[in-house]
Amino acid sequence: MERGEFVHLHLHTEFSLLDGACRVDDVAARAHELRMPAGAITDHGNLYGLVNFYQAVTKKGVKPILGCEAYVAPGSRLDKHAANAREAAFHLVLLARDHDGYLNLIKLITAAHLDGFYYKPRIDKELLARHAKGLIGMTSCMKGEVPVRIIEGQTKLAREAVDQFRHIFEPGCFYLELHDHGIETQKRVNRGLCELARDLGLPLVASNDVHYLRTEHARAHDCLICIGTQRKIQDPNRLRYPGNQFYMKSGDEMRALFAEVPDAIRNTRIIADQCNVKLDFGRNLYPVFDPPGGVSREDYLRQLCEEGVRRRYGFDPRAPNLTPDQRTVMDRLDYELRVIQKTGFVSYFLIVGDFVSYAKQHNIPVSCRGSAAGSLVTYLLEISAVDPLRYGLLFERFLNPERVSPPDIDIDLSDDRRGEVINYVRRKYGEQNVAQIITFGTLGAK
């Protein structure tokens, strides 16, 4: 087999919590070991692992393919009347071909969580049609809409679903996905998919729905499923993955499985060659503060700091004859402002100062902690209440010009009124420009 003929396009990492048993770093190492030219991440309904995956596989010389196994509502994502999780959504694999596709993937999964969440974060076909540019779609596992209809014997509905998807995605960007884990029902689905591909002139693609890396990991994965579903291993009626074939197979193993449809193997590489998303970690994307009166941001920050000197230290910073102590204050201010301007964080200080000022004007308890207390600028803007000169605090612990990293101003707001400050920031800087950080839940051994 030629090197790189097969690429895994359907793979669940540890970020498919309590379902995927593939640690991201181990995926990268295994893909490199199997001489894969590329590999995809398609976690269930989320994009949490994308950055980790991108960095890990790139280090191993494997091209990252960024995707998701999305949940698609059978009707509208706003309809929340299904009797259970199985009826609430089908599965659909989405892969980003380019930057537009990556942005659309983010929009889809964000909307799935914010608008469509019912048992699972769901999109629908109407939303998908609006954000299909730059995406490749695959029919997914036996929980995909097309496979479900084939299993149910509803050939007409299966064909209708395929026809909908082929028109939603850009030409040549929708594939019928074949799996073979030794399951008899799956073989029937594959026959149905091959018939649809032949009748409708659509391409097939082979994948292995990877949930663990090696066949001997099947038992551990089964235990993981029991933890996620809160069932005992001995329970005969629990959710289980039949057999031990949901692992990261080699290209030779996949070619042997799909010997009768070699195009399905070759199409994995064709898809991989189309997917070329590049993530740029080398620059910061901060919002821009627009000062009043048409002055520059740099001049406005100095103006605010000089006002702070008058309030905090009681002297005019522009007076011609400063005392040695006053000169010390101004030398420190000049130094910090030069570093802040050089490192490009002027807007950052202005924005933090702005919303802290809003909180104080509206009697919302607010405080600052951490290394930001070492900055005279934060003291003069009244972000911090600690005089760094009085206590001999080092500015470089907060923002070091020799080792530039984004400054971290930790702000604490009162629990019952912090929402007012968040809403102020959203109104002033735009709803789409404000986000709250997320904490990722992970599973680890004690």
NUBAKOL-119658 format. One record per residue (C-alpha): residue in three letters; z, y, x. Coordinates in nm, 2 decimals. Each point is the difference from the previous one (the first is absolute). Layout:
residues N
     r       c3       c2       c1
   Ala        Z        Y        X
...
This chain:
residues 446
     r       c3       c2       c1
   Met     0.00     0.00     0.00
   Glu    -0.08     0.34     0.13
   Arg     0.29     0.22     0.09
   Gly     0.08     0.23    -0.29
   Glu    -0.21    -0.16    -0.27
   Phe     0.30    -0.01    -0.24
   Val     0.25     0.27    -0.09
   His     0.31    -0.03    -0.22
   Leu    -0.03     0.25    -0.28
   His     0.29    -0.10    -0.22
   Leu     0.33    -0.01     0.17
   His     0.36     0.08    -0.11
   Thr     0.25     0.13     0.26
   Glu     0.38     0.03    -0.02
   Phe    -0.07     0.32    -0.21
   Ser    -0.09    -0.23    -0.29
   Leu     0.38    -0.03    -0.03
   Leu     0.13    -0.34    -0.07
   Asp    -0.36    -0.14    -0.03
   Gly    -0.17     0.06     0.34
   Ala     0.15    -0.17     0.29
   Cys    -0.22     0.15     0.27
   Arg     0.17     0.24     0.24
   Val    -0.25     0.28     0.09
   Asp     0.04    -0.05     0.38
   Asp    -0.04    -0.38    -0.04
   Val    -0.32     0.06    -0.21
   Ala    -0.14     0.21     0.28
   Ala     0.08    -0.26     0.26
   Arg    -0.14    -0.29    -0.20
   Ala    -0.32     0.19    -0.08
   His    -0.05     0.06     0.37
   Glu     0.08    -0.36     0.08
   Leu    -0.26    -0.12    -0.25
   Arg    -0.26     0.25     0.15
   Met    -0.04     0.19    -0.32
   Pro    -0.20     0.32     0.04
   Ala     0.18     0.16    -0.30
   Gly     0.26    -0.07    -0.26
   Ala     0.11     0.14    -0.33
   Ile     0.33     0.09    -0.16
   Thr     0.01    -0.04    -0.38
   Asp     0.36     0.01    -0.11
   His     0.09    -0.02    -0.37
   Gly    -0.03     0.34    -0.17
   Asn     0.12     0.20     0.30
   Leu    -0.12     0.16     0.32
   Tyr     0.34     0.01     0.18
   Gly    -0.11    -0.21     0.30
   Leu    -0.33     0.17     0.07
   Val     0.11     0.21     0.30
   Asn     0.20    -0.28     0.16
   Phe    -0.29    -0.24    -0.05
   Tyr    -0.26     0.25     0.13
   Gln     0.20     0.06     0.32
   Ala     0.09    -0.36     0.06
   Val    -0.35    -0.15    -0.03
   Thr    -0.16     0.29     0.19
   Lys     0.22    -0.07     0.30
   Lys    -0.13    -0.36     0.00
   Gly    -0.36     0.11    -0.01
   Val    -0.05    -0.11    -0.36
   Lys    -0.16     0.25    -0.24
   Pro     0.23     0.09    -0.30
   Ile    -0.14    -0.02    -0.35
   Leu     0.23     0.19    -0.24
   Gly     0.03    -0.13    -0.35
   Cys     0.21    -0.11    -0.29
   Glu     0.01    -0.27    -0.26
   Ala     0.03     0.23    -0.30
   Tyr     0.14    -0.07    -0.34
   Val    -0.26     0.08    -0.27
   Ala     0.11     0.05    -0.36
   Pro    -0.21    -0.20    -0.26
   Gly    -0.04     0.32    -0.19
   Ser     0.14     0.34     0.06
   Arg     0.27     0.03     0.28
   Leu     0.19     0.22    -0.25
   Asp     0.02    -0.29    -0.25
   Lys     0.34    -0.16     0.06
   His     0.03    -0.27    -0.27
   Ala    -0.08    -0.32     0.18
   Ala     0.25    -0.28    -0.06
   Asn     0.05    -0.09     0.37
   Ala    -0.12     0.08     0.36
   Arg    -0.28    -0.26    -0.02
   Glu    -0.16     0.17    -0.30
   Ala     0.06     0.35     0.14
   Ala    -0.25     0.00     0.28
   Phe    -0.27    -0.19     0.19
   His    -0.05     0.01     0.38
   Leu    -0.28     0.17     0.18
   Val    -0.05     0.04     0.38
   Leu    -0.10     0.34     0.12
   Leu    -0.11     0.08     0.35
   Ala    -0.07     0.35     0.15
   Arg    -0.34     0.03     0.16
   Asp     0.05     0.36     0.13
   His     0.22     0.30    -0.02
   Asp    -0.10     0.08    -0.36
   Gly     0.09    -0.36    -0.10
   Tyr     0.33     0.03     0.18
   Leu     0.09     0.32    -0.19
   Asn    -0.12    -0.16    -0.33
   Leu     0.22    -0.30     0.07
   Ile     0.30     0.22     0.05
   Lys    -0.08     0.19    -0.33
   Leu    -0.04    -0.33    -0.19
   Ile     0.33    -0.16     0.12
   Thr     0.19     0.33    -0.04
   Ala    -0.12     0.02    -0.37
   Ala     0.08    -0.36    -0.04
   His     0.37     0.07     0.08
   Leu     0.03     0.33    -0.17
   Asp    -0.20    -0.06    -0.33
   Gly    -0.08    -0.37    -0.03
   Phe     0.33    -0.17     0.10
   Tyr     0.08    -0.28    -0.25
   Tyr     0.14    -0.31     0.17
   Lys    -0.23     0.09     0.29
   Pro    -0.17     0.32     0.12
   Arg    -0.33    -0.01    -0.19
   Ile    -0.33     0.17     0.01
   Asp    -0.28    -0.04    -0.26
   Lys    -0.38    -0.01     0.01
   Glu    -0.03     0.36    -0.12
   Leu     0.22     0.12     0.29
   Leu    -0.18    -0.23     0.24
   Ala    -0.34     0.14    -0.11
   Arg     0.11     0.35     0.09
   His     0.12    -0.11     0.35
   Ala    -0.23    -0.28     0.10
   Lys    -0.20     0.19     0.26
   Gly     0.04    -0.15     0.35
   Leu     0.17    -0.32    -0.14
   Ile    -0.10    -0.36     0.01
   Gly     0.12    -0.22    -0.29
   Met     0.06    -0.37     0.00
   Thr     0.09    -0.22    -0.30
   Ser     0.33    -0.12     0.16
   Cys     0.19    -0.32    -0.06
   Met     0.04    -0.21    -0.32
   Lys     0.19     0.30    -0.14
   Gly    -0.30     0.22     0.01
   Glu    -0.17     0.08    -0.33
   Val    -0.32    -0.19     0.07
   Pro     0.17    -0.32     0.12
   Val     0.24     0.02    -0.29
   Arg    -0.29     0.01    -0.25
   Ile    -0.17    -0.29     0.18
   Ile     0.32    -0.20    -0.02
   Glu     0.03     0.08    -0.37
   Gly    -0.36    -0.11    -0.06
   Gln    -0.09     0.35    -0.11
   Thr    -0.33     0.02     0.18
   Lys    -0.13     0.30    -0.19
   Leu     0.31     0.20     0.08
   Ala    -0.02    -0.10     0.36
   Arg    -0.36     0.13     0.02
   Glu     0.09     0.32    -0.18
   Ala     0.28     0.07     0.25
   Val    -0.23    -0.07     0.29
   Asp    -0.26     0.24    -0.15
   Gln     0.27     0.27    -0.04
   Phe     0.11    -0.03     0.36
   Arg    -0.35     0.00     0.14
   His    -0.06     0.33    -0.17
   Ile     0.33     0.15     0.10
   Phe    -0.04    -0.06     0.37
   Glu    -0.29     0.15     0.21
   Pro    -0.30    -0.23     0.04
   Gly     0.07    -0.29     0.22
   Cys     0.37     0.05     0.00
   Phe     0.12    -0.26    -0.25
   Tyr     0.05    -0.37     0.11
   Leu     0.09    -0.32    -0.18
   Glu     0.29    -0.15     0.20
   Leu     0.02    -0.37     0.07
   His     0.33    -0.18     0.09
   Asp     0.07    -0.36     0.09
   His     0.36    -0.10     0.03
   Gly    -0.06    -0.36    -0.12
   Ile     0.08     0.09    -0.36
   Glu    -0.22    -0.16    -0.27
   Thr     0.00     0.31    -0.23
   Gln    -0.11     0.21     0.30
   Lys    -0.31    -0.22     0.05
   Arg    -0.10     0.05    -0.36
   Val     0.04     0.38     0.05
   Asn    -0.22    -0.02     0.31
   Arg    -0.27    -0.18    -0.20
   Gly     0.01     0.27    -0.26
   Leu    -0.01     0.28     0.25
   Cys    -0.30    -0.16     0.18
   Glu    -0.18    -0.02    -0.33
   Leu     0.07     0.37    -0.08
   Ala    -0.11     0.09     0.35
   Arg    -0.33    -0.19    -0.04
   Asp    -0.07     0.14    -0.35
   Leu     0.09     0.36     0.07
   Gly    -0.11     0.02     0.36
   Leu     0.34     0.09     0.14
   Pro     0.14    -0.10     0.34
   Leu     0.28    -0.25     0.06
   Val     0.27     0.03     0.26
   Ala     0.25    -0.26     0.12
   Ser     0.37     0.08     0.06
   Asn     0.32    -0.20     0.02
   Asp     0.27     0.22    -0.17
   Val     0.23    -0.01     0.30
   His     0.37     0.00    -0.07
   Tyr     0.13    -0.16     0.32
   Leu    -0.15    -0.04     0.34
   Arg     0.02    -0.37     0.07
   Thr    -0.01    -0.31    -0.22
   Glu     0.35    -0.10     0.11
   His     0.13     0.33    -0.14
   Ala    -0.07    -0.11    -0.36
   Arg     0.36    -0.12    -0.05
   Ala     0.15     0.33     0.12
   His    -0.24     0.18    -0.23
   Asp     0.11    -0.22    -0.29
   Cys     0.36     0.10     0.06
   Leu    -0.11     0.36     0.01
   Ile    -0.16    -0.03    -0.34
   Cys     0.32    -0.15    -0.14
   Ile     0.20     0.29     0.13
   Gly    -0.25     0.24    -0.16
   Thr     0.01    -0.18    -0.34
   Gln     0.37    -0.09     0.02
   Arg    -0.07    -0.37    -0.06
   Lys     0.11    -0.31     0.18
   Ile    -0.24    -0.21     0.20
   Gln     0.08    -0.30    -0.22
   Asp    -0.11     0.19    -0.32
   Pro    -0.31    -0.18    -0.12
   Asn    -0.11     0.29    -0.21
   Arg     0.01     0.28     0.26
   Leu    -0.28     0.19     0.16
   Arg    -0.14    -0.18     0.30
   Tyr    -0.31     0.01     0.23
   Pro    -0.15    -0.36    -0.02
   Gly    -0.04    -0.17     0.34
   Asn     0.01     0.16     0.34
   Gln    -0.34     0.16     0.03
   Phe     0.08     0.37    -0.05
   Tyr     0.01     0.06     0.38
   Met    -0.21     0.20     0.24
   Lys    -0.28    -0.25     0.07
   Ser    -0.23     0.00     0.29
   Gly    -0.37     0.09    -0.04
   Asp    -0.09    -0.37     0.06
   Glu     0.23    -0.11    -0.28
   Met    -0.14     0.25    -0.24
   Arg    -0.36    -0.08     0.09
   Ala     0.07    -0.37    -0.06
   Leu     0.16     0.08    -0.34
   Phe    -0.30     0.20    -0.11
   Ala    -0.28    -0.19     0.17
   Glu    -0.20     0.00    -0.33
   Val     0.00     0.38    -0.02
   Pro    -0.04     0.13     0.36
   Asp    -0.09     0.34    -0.14
   Ala     0.36     0.04    -0.13
   Ile     0.12    -0.04     0.36
   Arg    -0.26     0.24     0.15
   Asn     0.08     0.26    -0.27
   Thr     0.35     0.03     0.13
   Arg    -0.14     0.14     0.33
   Ile    -0.25     0.22    -0.20
   Ile     0.29     0.15    -0.19
   Ala     0.21     0.04     0.32
   Asp    -0.29     0.19     0.17
   Gln    -0.01     0.24    -0.29
   Cys     0.38     0.08     0.00
   Asn     0.06     0.27     0.26
   Val     0.30     0.20    -0.09
   Lys     0.15     0.20     0.29
   Leu     0.35     0.13    -0.03
   Asp     0.08     0.30     0.22
   Phe     0.36     0.00     0.13
   Gly    -0.06     0.27     0.26
   Arg     0.05     0.31    -0.21
   Asn     0.25     0.14    -0.25
   Leu    -0.11     0.11    -0.34
   Tyr     0.25     0.26    -0.11
   Pro    -0.04     0.24    -0.29
   Val    -0.08     0.36     0.08
   Phe     0.24     0.28    -0.10
   Asp    -0.16     0.32    -0.13
   Pro     0.22     0.30     0.08
   Pro     0.01     0.30    -0.23
   Gly    -0.17     0.32     0.08
   Gly    -0.28    -0.15     0.21
   Val     0.20    -0.02     0.32
   Ser    -0.04    -0.30     0.23
   Arg     0.23    -0.30    -0.02
   Glu     0.12     0.07     0.35
   Asp     0.08     0.36    -0.07
   Tyr     0.17    -0.09    -0.33
   Leu     0.23    -0.26     0.17
   Arg     0.10     0.26     0.26
   Gln     0.06     0.25    -0.27
   Leu     0.23    -0.24    -0.19
   Cys     0.18    -0.09     0.32
   Glu     0.06     0.37     0.10
   Glu     0.15     0.05    -0.35
   Gly     0.22    -0.30     0.07
   Val     0.11     0.16     0.33
   Arg     0.12     0.31    -0.19
   Arg     0.19    -0.21    -0.25
   Arg     0.14    -0.26     0.23
   Tyr     0.07     0.21     0.32
   Gly     0.02     0.35    -0.14
   Phe    -0.24     0.18     0.23
   Asp    -0.36     0.13    -0.01
   Pro    -0.22    -0.24     0.20
   Arg    -0.25     0.29     0.07
   Ala     0.26     0.23     0.14
   Pro    -0.10     0.14     0.34
   Asn     0.33    -0.08     0.18
   Leu     0.14    -0.34    -0.07
   Thr     0.33    -0.13     0.14
   Pro    -0.01    -0.31     0.22
   Asp     0.13    -0.21    -0.30
   Gln    -0.27     0.14    -0.23
   Arg    -0.26    -0.06     0.27
   Thr     0.11    -0.36     0.01
   Val    -0.06    -0.03    -0.37
   Met    -0.35     0.15     0.02
   Asp    -0.10    -0.20     0.31
   Arg     0.09    -0.32    -0.18
   Leu    -0.19     0.12    -0.32
   Asp    -0.31     0.08     0.21
   Tyr     0.01    -0.34     0.17
   Glu     0.04    -0.19    -0.32
   Leu    -0.28     0.19    -0.18
   Arg    -0.23    -0.06     0.29
   Val     0.07    -0.38    -0.01
   Ile    -0.04    -0.01    -0.38
   Gln    -0.33     0.19     0.02
   Lys    -0.13    -0.22     0.28
   Thr     0.08    -0.32    -0.17
   Gly    -0.15     0.11    -0.34
   Phe     0.31    -0.01    -0.22
   Val     0.02     0.36    -0.12
   Ser    -0.09    -0.09    -0.36
   Tyr     0.25    -0.29     0.01
   Phe     0.29     0.24     0.07
   Leu    -0.12     0.25    -0.25
   Ile    -0.03    -0.26    -0.28
   Val     0.35    -0.15     0.07
   Gly     0.15     0.35     0.02
   Asp    -0.18     0.09    -0.33
   Phe     0.14    -0.29    -0.21
   Val     0.35     0.03     0.16
   Ser     0.00     0.37    -0.09
   Tyr    -0.10    -0.10    -0.36
   Ala     0.29    -0.24    -0.02
   Lys     0.25     0.26     0.12
   Gln    -0.14     0.27    -0.24
   His     0.05    -0.24    -0.29
   Asn     0.35    -0.11     0.11
   Ile    -0.11    -0.36     0.08
   Pro     0.22    -0.15     0.27
   Val    -0.20    -0.05     0.32
   Ser     0.08    -0.09     0.36
   Cys    -0.17    -0.10     0.32
   Arg     0.11    -0.27     0.24
   Gly    -0.13    -0.16     0.32
   Ser    -0.17     0.14     0.30
   Ala    -0.15     0.29    -0.19
   Ala     0.34     0.17     0.05
   Gly    -0.11     0.05     0.36
   Ser    -0.27     0.25    -0.10
   Leu     0.07     0.37    -0.01
   Val    -0.30     0.05    -0.24
   Thr     0.15    -0.24    -0.26
   Tyr     0.33     0.20     0.03
   Leu    -0.17     0.33    -0.05
   Leu    -0.21    -0.13    -0.29
   Glu     0.34    -0.12    -0.15
   Ile    -0.12    -0.36    -0.01
   Ser     0.29    -0.09     0.23
   Ala     0.35     0.16    -0.01
   Val     0.08    -0.08     0.36
   Asp    -0.05     0.25     0.28
   Pro    -0.15    -0.20     0.28
   Leu     0.08     0.27     0.26
   Arg     0.37     0.00    -0.08
   Tyr     0.02    -0.38     0.03
   Gly    -0.24    -0.04     0.29
   Leu    -0.25    -0.22    -0.20
   Leu    -0.33    -0.09     0.16
   Phe    -0.33     0.09    -0.18
   Glu    -0.18    -0.27     0.20
   Arg     0.19    -0.28    -0.18
   Phe    -0.17     0.13    -0.32
   Leu    -0.34     0.10     0.13
   Asn    -0.10    -0.08     0.36
   Pro    -0.32     0.18     0.13
   Glu    -0.03    -0.28     0.27
   Arg     0.01    -0.28    -0.25
   Val    -0.14     0.13    -0.33
   Ser     0.10    -0.19    -0.31
   Pro     0.03     0.14    -0.35
   Pro     0.33     0.18    -0.05
   Asp     0.23    -0.15    -0.25
   Ile     0.20     0.24    -0.21
   Asp     0.24    -0.21    -0.21
   Ile     0.08     0.19    -0.32
   Asp     0.27    -0.12    -0.25
   Leu    -0.02     0.13    -0.36
   Ser     0.24    -0.06    -0.28
   Asp    -0.07    -0.32    -0.18
   Asp    -0.01     0.15    -0.35
   Arg    -0.22     0.30     0.09
   Arg    -0.23    -0.12     0.28
   Gly    -0.28    -0.05    -0.26
   Glu    -0.01     0.37    -0.06
   Val    -0.09     0.06     0.37
   Ile    -0.26    -0.28     0.00
   Asn    -0.16     0.15    -0.31
   Tyr     0.00     0.34     0.16
   Val    -0.19    -0.14     0.31
   Arg    -0.24    -0.18    -0.23
   Arg    -0.08     0.32    -0.20
   Lys    -0.04     0.21     0.32
   Tyr    -0.19    -0.24     0.22
   Gly    -0.18    -0.21    -0.25
   Glu     0.09    -0.33    -0.18
   Gln    -0.25    -0.19     0.22
   Asn     0.15     0.13     0.32
   Val     0.35    -0.11    -0.05
   Ala     0.13    -0.36     0.04
   Gln     0.34    -0.16     0.04
   Ile     0.05    -0.26     0.27
   Ile     0.03    -0.36    -0.08
   Thr     0.24    -0.27     0.13
   Phe    -0.17    -0.34     0.04
   Gly     0.19    -0.30    -0.11
   Thr    -0.02    -0.28     0.26
   Leu     0.13    -0.35     0.02
   Gly     0.16    -0.13     0.31
   Ala     0.24    -0.27     0.11
   Lys     0.37     0.09     0.05
